Structures are given as C-alpha cells and as structure tokens.
Amino acid sequence: QVQLVESGGGLVQAGGSLRLSCAASGTIFSINDMGWYRQAPGKQREWVAGITRGGSTNYADSVKGRFVISRDNAKNTVYLQMNSLKPEDTAVYFCVLQVVAVTHRDYWGQGTQVTVSS
C-alpha cells in the first residue's frame, strides 16, 4: 500500500512564500512523473507544475517564474516552492505521483490549504 502525506500549506500575506512537500511511503519500486494541482473554491482543479524522473520541469503560465517544483528521488518526495504569492493562488494544493509499485497508478495527496491574504 502506498501513502502520500502533504505538508507545508498555511496562511501567508501577498508577496510571501511557502514550500509544500509531498512524501510517498510504502512498497515503491520507483516514481515517474510528479506534479502539483490546485483547486480554488468554485473552480475546477487545475494543473500547476510537473517534473519528470529525470528532472525536467513544466509550469502553468500563471505560476511560471514564481513557483519551483523539485524532487528528491531517494526520499520519494516532491516539493513546490511558491514565491511572490498572490491572492489568486489561494486554493487547496494536491500532489500527484506516478508510482511504480505492485500496481502502477497515479496516487493523489490529501490536499493542503494555501491561503494568500491581500
């Protein structure tokens, strides 16, 4: 069984920073792509950033230049460093990992709330 634990959300003023973490545990052979999504109240879940096993990254235009995704393969963990936060970044943030285990599938984190005040 694979479990994901997210941490790092909270309340921050506009212009501030937060760092999210998402750690996977269990019987894991490897993890391919990792990513972050977010969902604001009343809106659909949207993709934020992704990183391949080799470290190639991609970002949504809305966060490019402000957010940085990274990973530690030895710790089965993905991070999202969020800088210059804006009120419109307020959302629940979810990590998603393509886990190669007994079964190969995507695993989602439980979500962590990020609130940016103006």
N, C-alpha and C positions, 0 to 999 in steps of 0.2 A: 504494500500500500504506500502510495506517495502522498505526502502532505506538503502544502505550501503555507508559509507564515509571512505575512506582510507586516511591515512596521515603518514608522517614520512620519506618518501624517500628523496634522495638527493645524493650529491657527497661527497665521502669520500676517503681518502687515504687507501691503503692496510694496514691492521692491525687495522684499526679503527672500530668503532661501529656505528650502527644505530638501532633505535627502530621504528618499524612500528605499526600502530594501525588501527583497522577496527571496526567502530561503526555502529550498526544497530538501526534504528528507525522506528516507525510506530506501527501498531497494531500487537504485537508479543505476543504469548502465552508462548513460550519457544524456546530455540535454542538447538539442539542436538549437533552433531559434528561440529567443526570449523576447518578450515585449511588454509594453505597458499600454493600457487603455484607460479611458476615463469616462465617467457618466455624470453629467450635471443634472440637477432636478428638472424634470420635464423634457429632457433631451435624450436622444439615442446615445448609446455607447459609441465612443469614437476612439480610433487608434491614435496613439501619441508617439510612440517610438519603438524601434525594434533593433535587435542586434543578433548577428549570426554567431555560430560557434567560433568562427574564425575572427570575430571582432568587427565585422563590417556593420555600420550603423545607418539607420534612416530615421527621419523625423517628420512629423506633420509640420506643415508650413507655419502653423500657429505657435509652435514652440521652438522652431529652428533658431539656433543662436542663443537660446536661453536655457534649454534643458540638455543634459548629457546623460546618455544611457551607457552603462558599463556592466561587466560581468566578471565573476571570479569562478572559473570552472571547477577549481579544486573545492570550493565551498558550495557549489550548486546554487549560486546566488546572483541575482541581477539587481542593479541599483538604478535609481533615477535621481540625478542631481538636478534640482529645479532652482534656477536663479531668476532674478528680476521678475518675481511672481506678480501676476495681475489678478484683479478680482474675477476676471473671466476664466481663470484657471481653477476656480473653485469647483470641486467635483469629488466623487469617490473614484479613487485610482485602483485599478486591478492589474496585477501581473498575470502573464500567461506564458507557460513554458511548454515546449515540445519535448516531452520526456520519453526517452527510450528505456523502458523497463520491461517487466513481464508482458505488459501490453504497451503499445506505442500510441500515445494520445496526448492531446493538449490538457494541461492542468491549469486551473484558474485559482488565483488567490482569493481570499475572502473580501478584499477591498479595504482601503484605508481612506478616511476622510481628509481632504485638504481644503481648508477654508482660508481665503485671502481677503482681508478686510481693506477697505479703501481709506 
